[in-house]
């Protein structure tokens, strides 16, 4: 008789308990096949609204819709088994009211079966985060550079590089922690500020262009694989897959044009009588 050991998927409380513990490893994924690879090594998979730029060639994340996030959330859940899957709430799906936020988040949780959602904003979103957390929605917060506010801030620039700006970002981080977020992404802030915030709040901080002192780190998968043509300063390339993929496509095209492909091993003959 065979014994099958079930793999338990990590939950938001599991990640919350990692404060000051083993670093949390997090990457984005938008597809079942990349999720299958990421799942082997990561604690958290983020279905980021960065898919608008990575998959669809958009200039910002603003045009991304709830339906787009749910579709890719489905795919990532099918491809993963053990990581906590967090789905980004896109611009316009949660800011209008707490009730709108709950309806949108409930739809994401129901339709994708993911384990948590992520939304941007600090003090201004604290009451919404509290409302969601009290109603069973695990929320990962996001402070510092918030890409959905690009039309307000004007560019994707680092935050908190002048100490005079620290207070606002510290207040944002404290507000989401006190409101019930189980963790918070700190994006593109000055390293000393990210380090300070990590020591100040009781929930795990996940850095992206922040500090090695954060409780975890996240990158966009395509950025760290060398598939994105332009990347921010904080990205380290752990692979350079772009040239390899281009070489494979070039080889395929050349063989098709020369009729070298398909060869005898790639076609079907008649059955022997």
Secondary structure by P-SEA (a helix, b strand, c coil): cbbbbbbbcccaaaaaacccccbbbbbbbccaaaaaaaaacccbbbbccccccccccccccccccaaaaaaaaaaaaaaccccbbbbbbccccccccaaaaaaaaaaaaaaccccbbbbbbcccaaaaaaaaaaacbbbbbbccccccccccccccccccccccaaaaaaaaaaaaaaacccbbbbccccaaaaaaaaacccbbbbbcccccccccccccccccccccccccccccccccaaaaaaaaaaaaaaaaaaccccccccccccccc
